[in-house]
Structures are given as structure tokens and as C-alpha cells.
Amino acid sequence: MSVEMFLGRLRIELESRGRRTWEEVRIAIATKRIRRNEEITASQLRVIAADGAQAGVMSRYDALQMANQAELDLVEVSPTA
């Protein structure tokens, strides 16, 4: 899944839930560094699969393996959740 596709799904999901507007998300992304792959420091992660399904809570190691097998990057969406 490309970054553009991911961001498009994120926008639809946020707007459908009445959360932040897309413009707020775009500004947040532009103004902060998004951690990817080994940059993520949390030991346990709630993972969303490439198809948008909940993959569940797993270790950082297992999440990285899952992303590598799918040839995708693991991206931290909400570091304070």
C-alpha cells in the first residue's frame, strides 16, 4: 500500500468518525516527524493490516516482521494512544 493510499484511507476513517479534519491531520503530519520501522520505540503495538483489518496488539518485533513480509513500512500513527 502506498503512502498516498494509506493517507487517503486515514482521511476517510477520521472524517467518518467525526474526529480531526483532514486539514488538521495534514498539518500534524507536515509539522512532526513520523516514526517508521526501527524508529518506533514502543514495545507493544496495536497493528492495522494492509487491508485495514485489525491485526491486534503485538510486539514491535512481530509487527516489524509482519510489515517486512508484506513489503510495507511500519508507521507510528498515534504515539500517545
Helices and strands as residue ranges (DSSP letters): H 3-16, H 22-31, G 37-39, E 44-48, E 54-59, H 60-69
